Amino acid sequence: MADFDDNKNCDWIERLKFGGAVPHNEPDNLSYGWASPSGDRFKVRGPAYFSTDVKVSGGEYLLKPLGFDWIKSTTKIVDVLNNPNSRIRTALENEFPTSDHKPFIWAFNLQLPSKDNFSIVAYFIALDPIPEGSLMDRFLKGDDTFRNSRLKLITNIVKGPWFVRKAVGLGGQAVSLLGKAISCKFFARENYAEVDMDIGTSKVAIAIFHLAFGCFTTITVDLAFIIESQVDSELPEKILGAFRFSELNPTSATTIDPPPEDHSQSYQSSGFWKSIGQGFSHLLHPNAHEIGTIGDKESCVEIKKL
């Protein structure tokens, strides 16, 4: 894994951040586009959460924002960083032709249920080696049961119609364990981790999506990803990465060709992760802020007190 301690403001990072079809801008000056909201907009479990129930501001991300894509394809977009037609993959291969010096990239791929196979993809980069034994390290090396029990999403509807905010949760905010809400697939190659989140696997998520999709060009959404802390030694929680998207128009999504064949690989390769480790509420429910579940048994969303 490359070490970027002496070169954290790399020009190529800025080129990727600003090089996508969806423009990047400051979060407080955003109409159509994407941005990196302050981590302080999100509340996470504080250092004494299990005794005080107190949450604190999220602070700095663990990962640096790298890019954003609003894309569609003839098939569901899966393992996007393994697709030779991916602009991020292409740029990294050109910038780092040898595998020994490639940075470690994270991708969060939100697959939207539609005939056009839309995906919202946010990319982040780990500038520092991942500490051995850290919660992030354990997440990467863990099995799917562990990851599904830990990967948490905070959703905040910054701007949008009242019915969309109501559907998401109290005040337009919701916290959920992704593995209990929707189906997630985890992929890995030598220098990246990707989480593909299939909205179409939850009846409730589909209902909320179709409710929101009708006014997609008018809404602004913040999403933050966290590996949930479940014991005192893992506190306080840290945000892996967060992004904001605003007023996305379905007609502006970039078409990406599917890969010639499926080379998908899950995180089950223990030898791979050993080498990495060595290097570094009910829908429209008025009480949605209380702990509960939404939807069917297979697709329940755990809504937690913000």
C-alpha positions in Angstrom: 0.0 0.0 0.0 1.3 3.4 -0.9 2.2 5.9 1.8 1.0 9.5 1.0 2.0 11.1 4.3 4.3 13.5 2.4 2.0 14.2 -0.5 -1.6 14.4 0.8 -2.7 17.2 -1.5 -1.9 15.3 -4.7 -3.0 17.0 -7.9 -4.4 13.7 -9.3 -6.9 13.6 -6.3 -8.2 17.0 -7.2 -8.5 16.0 -10.9 -10.6 13.0 -10.0 -12.7 15.0 -7.6 -13.5 17.7 -10.1 -13.3 15.5 -13.2 -16.6 13.7 -13.2 -19.7 14.7 -15.2 -21.5 15.9 -12.0 -19.8 19.1 -10.8 -18.2 19.3 -7.4 -18.8 22.4 -5.3 -18.9 23.7 -1.7 -21.7 22.2 0.3 -23.3 25.5 1.2 -23.2 26.7 -2.4 -24.7 23.6 -4.1 -27.5 23.3 -6.6 -26.9 20.6 -9.1 -23.8 18.6 -8.1 -22.0 16.9 -5.3 -20.0 18.1 -2.2 -18.3 16.9 0.9 -20.4 18.1 3.9 -18.8 18.7 7.3 -18.6 15.7 9.5 -20.0 17.9 12.3 -23.4 17.7 10.5 -23.7 14.1 11.7 -24.0 12.8 15.3 -22.0 9.6 16.2 -21.6 7.6 19.3 -19.3 9.6 21.7 -16.5 8.3 24.0 -18.9 7.4 26.8 -21.9 6.5 24.7 -22.7 3.1 26.4 -22.9 4.8 29.9 -24.3 8.2 28.9 -26.1 7.6 25.6 -24.5 10.8 24.4 -23.6 11.4 20.7 -21.1 13.9 19.5 -20.3 15.6 16.2 -18.7 13.4 13.6 -15.6 15.5 13.0 -13.0 14.6 10.3 -13.6 11.7 8.0 -11.2 8.7 8.2 -11.0 8.7 4.4 -10.5 11.6 2.0 -13.2 12.3 -0.7 -11.9 11.3 -4.1 -14.8 11.5 -6.6 -18.5 11.0 -7.4 -20.4 9.3 -10.3 -24.0 9.4 -11.4 -24.1 6.6 -13.9 -26.4 4.1 -15.6 -25.9 1.0 -17.6 -27.8 -1.7 -19.5 -27.2 -4.0 -16.5 -27.0 -3.5 -12.8 -23.7 -1.8 -12.0 -21.7 -4.2 -9.8 -18.1 -4.0 -8.6 -17.6 -0.7 -10.5 -14.0 -0.4 -9.6 -13.3 -3.6 -11.4 -15.0 -2.3 -14.6 -12.3 -1.3 -17.2 -14.8 1.4 -18.3 -14.7 3.1 -14.9 -13.1 6.5 -15.1 -11.7 6.1 -11.5 -10.1 2.8 -12.4 -8.7 4.2 -15.7 -7.3 7.3 -14.0 -5.6 5.2 -11.2 -4.1 2.8 -13.7 -2.6 5.7 -15.7 -1.4 7.5 -12.5 0.0 4.3 -10.9 1.0 1.8 -13.5 2.6 -0.5 -11.0 0.5 -2.2 -8.3 3.1 -1.6 -5.6 2.4 2.1 -5.5 -1.4 2.3 -5.9 -3.4 3.9 -3.2 -6.2 2.1 -1.3 -9.6 3.2 -2.6 -13.1 2.8 -1.1 -16.2 2.9 -3.2 -19.8 3.1 -2.0 -22.2 2.1 -4.8 -25.9 2.8 -4.2 -27.8 0.8 -6.8 -31.2 2.3 -7.5 -34.2 0.1 -8.5 -35.1 1.3 -12.1 -35.1 -0.1 -15.6 -32.1 2.1 -16.4 -29.9 0.7 -13.7 -28.9 3.9 -12.1 -26.1 4.0 -9.5 -24.8 6.8 -7.3 -21.2 6.0 -6.5 -18.9 7.9 -4.0 -15.2 7.3 -3.9 -12.8 7.8 -1.0 -9.1 7.3 -0.5 -7.1 6.1 2.5 -4.1 8.4 2.7 -2.6 6.7 5.7 -1.9 3.0 6.4 -4.9 1.3 8.1 -3.8 0.5 11.6 -3.4 -3.2 12.3 -6.3 -4.3 14.6 -8.3 -1.1 14.2 -12.1 -1.3 13.6 -11.5 -0.5 9.9 -8.9 -3.2 9.6 -11.2 -5.7 11.3 -14.1 -4.7 9.0 -11.9 -5.3 5.9 -10.7 -8.7 7.1 -14.1 -9.8 8.6 -16.7 -12.0 7.1 -20.0 -10.8 5.6 -21.8 -11.4 8.9 -19.5 -9.1 10.7 -19.6 -6.4 8.0 -23.4 -6.5 7.7 -23.7 -6.1 11.5 -21.4 -3.0 11.5 -21.7 -0.9 8.4 -24.0 2.0 9.3 -25.6 4.7 7.2 -26.8 8.1 8.3 -29.2 9.7 5.8 -30.2 13.4 6.0 -32.6 15.0 3.6 -31.1 18.5 3.5 -33.7 19.8 1.1 -36.8 18.2 -0.3 -40.6 17.9 -0.1 -42.1 17.2 3.3 -43.4 13.8 2.2 -39.9 12.6 1.3 -38.5 13.9 4.6 -41.3 12.2 6.5 -40.7 8.9 4.7 -37.1 8.9 5.6 -37.6 9.6 9.3 -38.0 12.2 11.9 -36.8 15.6 10.6 -35.6 13.9 7.4 -32.8 12.0 9.2 -32.4 8.3 9.8 -29.7 6.0 11.0 -29.7 2.4 9.9 -27.5 -0.7 9.8 -27.2 -1.3 6.1 -27.0 -5.1 6.4 -30.4 -5.2 8.2 -32.0 -2.8 5.7 -30.9 -4.0 2.2 -28.6 -6.5 0.6 -25.0 -5.4 0.5 -22.2 -7.1 -1.5 -18.6 -6.5 -0.7 -15.8 -6.7 -3.2 -12.0 -6.4 -3.1 -9.0 -6.2 -5.3 -5.5 -5.5 -4.5 -6.0 -1.8 -3.8 -9.7 -1.2 -3.2 -12.8 -2.1 -1.2 -16.3 -1.6 -2.6 -19.7 -1.9 -1.0 -22.6 -2.4 -3.4 -25.9 -1.5 -1.8 -29.0 -2.8 -3.6 -32.0 -0.5 -2.8 -34.2 -2.9 -4.8 -33.9 -5.7 -2.1 -36.1 -3.9 0.4 -39.8 -3.2 -0.2 -39.7 -0.2 2.0 -36.6 1.2 0.5 -38.1 0.8 -3.0 -41.2 2.7 -1.9 -39.2 5.5 -0.5 -37.0 5.6 -3.6 -39.9 5.8 -6.0 -41.4 8.5 -3.8 -38.2 10.5 -4.0 -37.3 9.7 -7.6 -40.3 11.7 -8.8 -38.7 14.8 -7.4 -35.0 13.9 -7.7 -34.2 17.2 -9.4 -35.3 19.1 -6.3 -33.8 17.2 -3.4 -30.5 17.4 -1.6 -29.3 14.5 0.4 -26.3 13.8 2.8 -25.1 10.3 3.3 -22.4 9.3 5.9 -20.9 5.8 6.3 -19.7 4.6 9.7 -18.5 1.3 11.1 -20.6 1.0 14.2 -18.9 0.9 17.6 -20.4 -1.8 19.7 -18.1 -1.9 22.8 -16.4 0.8 24.8 -12.9 0.2 23.3 -14.2 1.0 19.9 -15.5 4.5 20.9 -15.8 7.2 19.8 -17.2 6.4 16.4 -15.5 7.9 13.3 -17.1 8.6 9.9 -15.5 6.7 7.1 -16.7 9.2 4.6 -19.7 11.3 3.7 -21.0 13.0 0.6 -23.9 15.3 -0.5 -25.7 15.1 -3.8 -28.2 17.7 -5.0 -30.8 18.0 -7.8 -29.6 15.0 -9.8 -31.4 14.7 -13.2 -31.9 11.2 -14.5 -31.2 12.5 -18.0 -27.8 13.7 -17.0 -26.5 10.3 -15.8 -23.4 9.0 -17.7 -23.8 5.7 -19.4 -21.1 3.2 -18.6 -20.7 0.0 -20.5 -20.8 -3.3 -18.5 -17.5 -5.2 -18.3 -17.0 -7.9 -20.9 -17.3 -10.6 -18.2 -17.9 -10.9 -14.5 -14.7 -11.0 -12.4 -16.4 -10.3 -9.1 -14.5 -11.4 -6.0 -15.8 -11.1 -2.4 -13.8 -10.3 0.7 -13.4 -14.0 1.5 -9.7 -14.1 0.3 -8.0 -14.4 3.7 -4.5 -14.2 2.1 -5.4 -11.0 0.4 -6.6 -9.3 3.5 -3.6 -10.6 5.4 -1.3 -8.8 3.1 -3.5 -5.6 3.4 -3.3 -5.9 7.2 0.3 -6.1 7.1 0.5 -2.8 5.2 -1.5 -0.8 7.3 -39.4 3.4 11.3 -42.5 2.5 9.9 -43.1 4.3 6.6 -44.5 7.8 7.4 -44.7 6.8 11.1 -44.8 9.8 13.5 -42.6 7.9 16.0 -39.8 7.0 13.6 -37.2 8.3 16.1 -37.8 5.4 18.4 -36.1 2.1 18.0 -38.1 -0.1 15.7 -38.2 -1.9 12.4 -39.6 -1.1 9.0 -40.9 -3.5 6.4 -40.8 -7.2 6.0 -38.6 -9.6 8.0 -36.1 -9.9 5.2 -35.7 -6.2 4.7 -36.0 -4.5 8.1 -34.5 -1.1 8.8 -33.4 -0.4 12.3 -34.2 3.2 13.0 -32.2 4.5 16.0 -32.6 7.6 18.1 -30.6 10.5 16.6 
